[in-house]
Amino acid sequence: MSNIQPSNFTPPSEFELDTLRQEYFFLQTIIEDYNKQIWVIKALGITGTGAVIALALQQKQGLIVLLGSAIPVFFWVLESQWKHFQRGFYPRVIEIEEILLKDCKLRSPAIFGEWCRSFKRNTVSKRKGYVWDGLLNPSVFISYILEIVFLLLIWRFVTFT
């Protein structure tokens, strides 16, 4: 959206502004709900990995650890799907913020834009799609890679001691 407005531009009515505000906060609530579910997924994955480690150390079986390495992979895929779905709401949030900030000259709400500015992130992803928004999103994959590496270290310990 540009700052140059056509001569026939009319600001939104109070009803339209109220509807935009409601939609904006509804979308923010949905995004936050996705975050809550993502934390549950992450916690379940870590719990499953911990159970595999405990069982492998108790039984002294390296095969348990190797088979248990599938747990973080499954949860990684699950979380990446949730993150991908969540990111589908971002373009509309950005659009509403631009309407309210630029067209209506309001100073708020600007939750997403301010977060991006604070953390020096672009509001629009350079890459799009499931692989980039979910699977290879650093907020998703780093913990699972660490779990897998830790499991492989445990496997080495159990197998070669």
C-alpha positions as a LaTeX table, in Angstrom:
\begin{tabular}{lrrr}
\hline
Residue & $x$ (\AA) & $y$ (\AA) & $z$ (\AA) \\
\hline
Met1 & 0.00 & 0.00 & 0.00 \\
Ser2 & 1.35 & 3.40 & $-0.86$ \\
Asn3 & 1.03 & 6.66 & 1.04 \\
Ile4 & $-0.36$ & 8.34 & $-2.08$ \\
Gln5 & $-4.09$ & 8.03 & $-1.93$ \\
Pro6 & $-6.38$ & 8.53 & $-4.92$ \\
Ser7 & $-8.52$ & 11.66 & $-4.93$ \\
Asn8 & $-11.64$ & 9.54 & $-4.50$ \\
Phe9 & $-10.26$ & 7.88 & $-1.31$ \\
Thr10 & $-12.76$ & 7.81 & 1.52 \\
Pro11 & $-11.70$ & 6.80 & 4.99 \\
Pro12 & $-13.39$ & 3.72 & 6.43 \\
Ser13 & $-16.61$ & 4.25 & 8.34 \\
Glu14 & $-16.81$ & 3.63 & 12.09 \\
Phe15 & $-18.45$ & 0.29 & 11.34 \\
Glu16 & $-15.60$ & $-0.71$ & 9.01 \\
Leu17 & $-12.99$ & 0.41 & 11.55 \\
Asp18 & $-14.69$ & $-1.54$ & 14.30 \\
Thr19 & $-14.90$ & $-4.61$ & 12.07 \\
Leu20 & $-11.19$ & $-4.32$ & 11.20 \\
Arg21 & $-10.28$ & $-4.02$ & 14.88 \\
Gln22 & $-12.36$ & $-7.07$ & 15.77 \\
Glu23 & $-10.84$ & $-9.08$ & 12.93 \\
Tyr24 & $-7.34$ & $-7.96$ & 13.92 \\
Phe25 & $-7.67$ & $-9.05$ & 17.55 \\
Phe26 & $-9.45$ & $-12.25$ & 16.51 \\
Leu27 & $-6.47$ & $-13.10$ & 14.27 \\
Gln28 & $-4.04$ & $-12.27$ & 17.08 \\
Thr29 & $-5.96$ & $-14.65$ & 19.35 \\
Ile30 & $-5.80$ & $-17.40$ & 16.72 \\
Ile31 & $-2.05$ & $-16.88$ & 16.30 \\
Glu32 & $-1.57$ & $-17.06$ & 20.07 \\
Asp33 & $-3.69$ & $-20.23$ & 20.24 \\
Tyr34 & $-1.42$ & $-21.81$ & 17.64 \\
Asn35 & 1.58 & $-20.85$ & 19.80 \\
Lys36 & 0.01 & $-22.59$ & 22.79 \\
Gln37 & $-0.53$ & $-25.76$ & 20.77 \\
Ile38 & 3.02 & $-25.58$ & 19.41 \\
Trp39 & 4.39 & $-25.48$ & 22.98 \\
Val40 & 2.30 & $-28.56$ & 23.84 \\
Ile41 & 3.67 & $-30.39$ & 20.80 \\
Lys42 & 7.23 & $-29.42$ & 21.73 \\
Ala43 & 6.71 & $-30.53$ & 25.35 \\
Leu44 & 5.29 & $-33.90$ & 24.27 \\
Gly45 & 8.23 & $-34.45$ & 21.93 \\
Ile46 & 10.75 & $-33.69$ & 24.66 \\
Thr47 & 8.88 & $-35.95$ & 27.08 \\
Gly48 & 8.93 & $-38.80$ & 24.56 \\
Thr49 & 12.64 & $-38.29$ & 23.95 \\
Gly50 & 13.29 & $-38.31$ & 27.70 \\
Ala51 & 11.38 & $-41.56$ & 28.07 \\
Val52 & 13.46 & $-43.16$ & 25.30 \\
Ile53 & 16.67 & $-42.02$ & 26.97 \\
Ala54 & 15.59 & $-43.39$ & 30.35 \\
Leu55 & 14.55 & $-46.72$ & 28.86 \\
Ala56 & 17.75 & $-47.03$ & 26.82 \\
Leu57 & 19.96 & $-46.28$ & 29.81 \\
Gln58 & 18.02 & $-48.70$ & 31.98 \\
Gln59 & 18.04 & $-51.53$ & 29.42 \\
Lys60 & 21.51 & $-50.70$ & 28.04 \\
Gln61 & 20.12 & $-51.12$ & 24.52 \\
Gly62 & 21.42 & $-48.81$ & 21.79 \\
Leu63 & 18.72 & $-49.99$ & 19.39 \\
Ile64 & 16.05 & $-48.36$ & 21.59 \\
Val65 & 17.77 & $-45.01$ & 21.14 \\
Leu66 & 18.03 & $-45.38$ & 17.37 \\
Leu67 & 14.38 & $-46.32$ & 17.10 \\
Gly68 & 13.50 & $-43.53$ & 19.53 \\
Ser69 & 15.15 & $-41.01$ & 17.22 \\
Ala70 & 11.98 & $-41.20$ & 15.16 \\
Ile71 & 10.05 & $-39.47$ & 17.97 \\
Pro72 & 11.62 & $-36.04$ & 17.46 \\
Val73 & 11.21 & $-36.42$ & 13.69 \\
Phe74 & 7.47 & $-37.09$ & 14.04 \\
Phe75 & 6.97 & $-34.15$ & 16.40 \\
Trp76 & 9.13 & $-31.93$ & 14.16 \\
Val77 & 6.82 & $-32.64$ & 11.22 \\
Leu78 & 3.72 & $-32.10$ & 13.35 \\
Glu79 & 4.96 & $-28.79$ & 14.77 \\
Ser80 & 6.08 & $-27.61$ & 11.34 \\
Gln81 & 2.56 & $-28.15$ & 10.01 \\
Trp82 & 1.09 & $-26.08$ & 12.84 \\
Lys83 & 3.66 & $-23.31$ & 12.27 \\
His84 & 2.89 & $-23.31$ & 8.54 \\
Phe85 & $-0.84$ & $-23.01$ & 9.22 \\
Gln86 & $-0.21$ & $-20.25$ & 11.77 \\
Arg87 & 1.87 & $-18.24$ & 9.32 \\
Gly88 & $-1.09$ & $-18.26$ & 6.92 \\
Phe89 & $-2.74$ & $-15.61$ & 9.12 \\
Tyr90 & 0.21 & $-13.19$ & 9.02 \\
Pro91 & $-0.52$ & $-11.56$ & 5.63 \\
Arg92 & $-3.99$ & $-10.47$ & 6.75 \\
Val93 & $-2.63$ & $-9.14$ & 10.06 \\
Ile94 & $-0.07$ & $-7.10$ & 8.12 \\
Glu95 & $-2.76$ & $-5.86$ & 5.74 \\
Ile96 & $-5.00$ & $-4.69$ & 8.59 \\
Glu97 & $-2.09$ & $-2.98$ & 10.34 \\
Glu98 & $-1.24$ & $-1.12$ & 7.14 \\
Ile99 & $-4.85$ & $-0.01$ & 6.69 \\
Leu100 & $-5.08$ & 1.25 & 10.26 \\
Leu101 & $-1.61$ & 2.82 & 10.41 \\
Lys102 & $-1.21$ & 4.27 & 6.94 \\
Asp103 & $-4.69$ & 4.84 & 5.57 \\
Cys104 & $-6.46$ & 5.73 & 8.81 \\
Lys105 & $-3.43$ & 7.40 & 10.44 \\
Leu106 & $-3.91$ & 5.45 & 13.68 \\
Arg107 & $-0.90$ & 4.58 & 15.83 \\
Ser108 & $-2.22$ & 1.22 & 16.88 \\
Pro109 & $-2.79$ & $-1.65$ & 16.84 \\
Ala110 & 0.60 & $-2.65$ & 15.51 \\
Ile111 & 1.44 & $-5.81$ & 17.43 \\
Phe112 & 3.00 & $-7.77$ & 14.57 \\
Gly113 & 4.77 & $-4.84$ & 12.93 \\
Glu114 & 6.32 & $-3.69$ & 16.20 \\
Trp115 & 7.43 & $-7.23$ & 17.05 \\
Cys116 & 9.11 & $-7.50$ & 13.65 \\
Arg117 & 10.73 & $-4.09$ & 14.08 \\
Ser118 & 11.99 & $-4.94$ & 17.59 \\
Phe119 & 13.56 & $-8.20$ & 16.43 \\
Lys120 & 14.71 & $-6.77$ & 13.08 \\
Arg121 & 12.59 & $-9.18$ & 11.04 \\
Asn122 & 10.82 & $-8.54$ & 7.76 \\
Thr123 & 7.05 & $-8.55$ & 8.01 \\
Val124 & 6.93 & $-10.55$ & 4.77 \\
Ser125 & 8.88 & $-13.82$ & 4.49 \\
Lys126 & 11.46 & $-14.00$ & 1.72 \\
Arg127 & 10.58 & $-17.66$ & 1.23 \\
Lys128 & 7.13 & $-19.15$ & 1.42 \\
Gly129 & 5.66 & $-22.60$ & 1.62 \\
Tyr130 & 5.55 & $-25.49$ & 4.03 \\
Val131 & 9.26 & $-26.27$ & 3.87 \\
Trp132 & 10.35 & $-22.70$ & 4.75 \\
Asp133 & 7.46 & $-21.61$ & 6.98 \\
Gly134 & 7.40 & $-24.85$ & 8.93 \\
Leu135 & 9.98 & $-27.55$ & 8.44 \\
Leu136 & 13.06 & $-25.32$ & 8.13 \\
Asn137 & 11.79 & $-22.53$ & 10.36 \\
Pro138 & 14.53 & $-22.06$ & 13.00 \\
Ser139 & 11.99 & $-21.68$ & 15.81 \\
Val140 & 10.75 & $-25.15$ & 14.90 \\
Phe141 & 13.71 & $-27.29$ & 13.90 \\
Ile142 & 16.50 & $-26.28$ & 16.30 \\
Ser143 & 15.09 & $-28.08$ & 19.35 \\
Tyr144 & 14.43 & $-31.25$ & 17.35 \\
Ile145 & 17.91 & $-31.28$ & 15.83 \\
Leu146 & 19.32 & $-30.91$ & 19.35 \\
Glu147 & 17.15 & $-33.82$ & 20.56 \\
Ile148 & 18.32 & $-36.04$ & 17.70 \\
Val149 & 21.98 & $-35.15$ & 18.31 \\
Phe150 & 21.55 & $-35.85$ & 22.02 \\
Leu151 & 19.92 & $-39.21$ & 21.25 \\
Leu152 & 22.79 & $-40.14$ & 18.96 \\
Leu153 & 25.27 & $-39.23$ & 21.71 \\
Ile154 & 23.34 & $-41.44$ & 24.15 \\
Trp155 & 23.29 & $-44.24$ & 21.55 \\
Arg156 & 27.08 & $-43.98$ & 21.22 \\
Phe157 & 27.46 & $-44.03$ & 25.00 \\
Val158 & 25.15 & $-47.04$ & 25.47 \\
Thr159 & 26.54 & $-48.98$ & 22.53 \\
Phe160 & 30.25 & $-48.50$ & 23.15 \\
Thr161 & 30.44 & $-48.76$ & 26.95 \\
\hline
\end{tabular}
